[in-house]
Amino acid sequence: MKRIFTAIDISAEARQKVSGYIADLQAEFPMVRVGWERAEKLHFTLKFLGDIDEIKLQNLTDAVNETAKRLSDFKLRISQTGVFPSIKKARVLWLGIEYETGSMQKLNEILETECEGKGFSREKRSFKPHLTIARLREPQSSFKLIEKHLQNDFESDEFTVSGITIYESRLQKTGSIYTKYKNLNLQGKRD
């Protein structure tokens, strides 16, 4: 069994800019208990599958491949700040995206349909593309950090999304480690 999820990777430049943003918040709030996300783990999750066997992993690979065939490269810009689940009960700090074409929504809808056709359950929550940058260990004492994050203007350079990655996540005492299982390039024709 492997713990699996699908994701969109971000560009090296966007990764560097997000890492700098995280470092600035860390420096400003050193006493707040936070699990900050490491640069190499930054991604946009499309679908989390959890523990699946080799047969289901092949079914997922087929579904991702079919999704990739239907979409062409598209542009993204990271440009929003937010929290989950709400300001008063924040547990996660995130950065969102600006997209004019709705390509992330379209990608998610196609992937959900392809996965459902391969026997996977559809995600019940609505899709909100985001990069998790921090998990708050003590939300009640993190209000100033939350407030600062929500007031910040963040914007990365625009970058091109050209593939979907299937990741394996291995849980360790020091946190999870992500390993790329497979990357499938978007192959669709441009309109």
C-alpha positions in Angstrom: 0.0 0.0 0.0 1.2 3.5 -0.8 -0.2 6.8 0.5 -0.9 8.7 -2.7 -2.1 12.1 -3.9 -2.1 14.0 -7.2 -0.8 17.6 -7.6 0.4 20.5 -9.7 3.9 21.5 -9.1 5.0 25.2 -9.1 7.9 26.8 -10.9 11.3 27.2 -9.2 10.8 31.0 -9.2 7.4 30.8 -7.5 8.8 28.3 -5.0 11.6 30.7 -4.2 9.2 33.6 -3.8 6.8 31.6 -1.5 9.8 30.3 0.5 10.9 34.0 1.1 7.4 34.9 2.2 7.4 32.0 4.7 10.8 33.0 6.0 9.6 36.6 6.5 6.6 35.4 8.5 8.8 33.0 10.5 11.2 35.8 11.4 8.4 38.1 12.4 6.6 35.5 14.6 9.4 33.3 16.0 7.5 32.5 19.2 4.3 31.2 17.6 4.1 27.4 17.4 3.7 26.7 13.7 4.6 23.9 11.4 6.0 25.7 8.4 6.0 24.0 5.1 9.3 23.3 3.5 10.0 24.7 0.0 10.4 21.3 -1.7 7.0 20.2 -0.5 5.0 23.2 -2.0 2.4 22.1 -4.5 -1.3 22.4 -5.4 -3.1 19.2 -4.3 -5.7 18.0 -6.9 -6.9 14.8 -5.2 -5.7 13.0 -2.1 -6.3 9.2 -2.4 -4.7 8.0 0.8 -3.5 4.4 1.1 -4.0 2.5 -2.2 -2.7 -0.8 -3.6 -0.8 -1.4 -6.8 -3.9 -2.1 -8.8 -5.6 1.1 -7.7 -2.4 3.0 -8.3 -2.4 1.8 -11.9 -6.1 2.8 -12.2 -5.2 6.3 -10.9 -2.3 6.5 -13.3 -4.7 5.7 -16.1 -7.2 8.4 -14.9 -4.4 11.0 -14.6 -3.1 10.1 -18.1 -6.6 10.5 -19.6 -7.0 13.8 -17.8 -3.6 15.0 -19.2 -4.6 14.1 -22.7 -7.6 16.5 -22.5 -5.8 19.6 -21.3 -3.0 21.8 -22.7 -0.5 23.9 -20.7 -1.9 26.9 -18.9 -0.7 29.8 -16.8 -1.0 30.4 -13.1 -0.1 33.2 -10.7 -0.1 32.7 -6.9 -1.8 35.8 -5.6 -4.1 35.3 -2.6 -3.7 34.8 1.1 -6.2 32.8 3.2 -6.8 30.5 6.1 -8.7 27.2 6.7 -11.3 26.6 8.1 -12.1 30.2 9.1 -10.4 33.3 10.6 -11.6 32.5 14.2 -10.7 28.8 14.0 -7.7 29.0 11.6 -5.5 25.9 11.5 -3.9 26.3 8.1 -2.3 29.3 6.3 -2.5 29.2 2.6 -1.7 31.0 -0.6 -4.2 30.8 -3.5 -4.1 31.5 -7.2 -5.2 34.0 -9.8 -6.4 32.4 -13.0 -8.4 33.9 -15.8 -9.3 30.8 -17.7 -10.5 28.6 -14.9 -8.0 25.9 -16.0 -7.5 24.6 -12.5 -11.2 24.1 -12.0 -11.5 22.4 -15.4 -8.5 20.2 -14.6 -10.0 19.2 -11.3 -13.5 18.4 -12.8 -11.9 16.2 -15.5 -9.7 14.4 -13.0 -12.6 13.8 -10.6 -14.7 12.4 -13.5 -11.8 10.2 -14.7 -11.1 8.9 -11.2 -14.8 8.2 -10.6 -14.8 6.1 -13.7 -11.9 4.1 -12.3 -13.7 3.4 -9.0 -12.5 6.3 -6.8 -15.0 8.4 -4.8 -15.5 12.0 -5.8 -14.3 14.6 -3.4 -17.3 16.0 -1.4 -15.8 19.4 -0.6 -15.6 22.0 -3.3 -12.2 22.5 -4.9 -10.2 25.4 -3.5 -6.7 25.4 -5.1 -4.2 26.5 -2.5 -0.6 26.0 -1.3 -0.5 25.1 2.3 2.3 27.2 3.8 1.8 26.6 7.6 -0.1 24.5 10.1 -0.9 26.4 13.3 -0.1 24.3 16.4 -1.8 26.8 18.8 -4.5 28.7 16.8 -5.7 30.6 19.8 -2.3 32.3 20.3 -1.7 32.8 16.6 -4.1 35.7 15.9 -1.4 38.3 15.1 0.2 36.0 12.6 -3.1 35.1 11.0 -4.0 38.8 10.8 -0.7 39.7 9.3 -0.9 36.9 6.7 -4.4 37.9 5.6 -3.4 41.6 5.3 -0.3 40.8 3.2 -0.3 41.2 -0.6 1.4 38.3 -2.1 2.0 37.7 -5.8 4.4 35.4 -7.7 5.4 35.7 -11.3 3.1 33.9 -13.7 4.3 30.4 -14.5 3.2 27.6 -16.9 1.6 24.4 -15.6 2.6 21.6 -18.0 1.8 18.4 -16.1 0.1 16.5 -13.3 2.3 14.7 -10.7 1.4 11.6 -8.7 3.1 11.7 -5.4 3.7 9.1 -2.7 3.6 10.6 0.8 5.5 8.7 3.5 4.8 9.7 7.1 7.8 10.1 9.4 8.2 11.3 12.9 9.7 14.5 11.5 6.8 15.0 9.1 5.9 13.6 5.7 8.2 13.0 2.8 7.0 13.3 -0.8 8.4 11.3 -3.6 7.4 11.7 -7.2 5.8 8.5 -8.5 5.0 9.7 -12.0 4.6 13.0 -13.8 2.2 13.1 -16.8 2.5 16.0 -19.3 -0.5 17.9 -20.4 -1.0 16.9 -24.0 -4.3 18.5 -25.1 -4.6 20.9 -28.1 -4.8 24.6 -27.4 -8.1 26.3 -28.4 
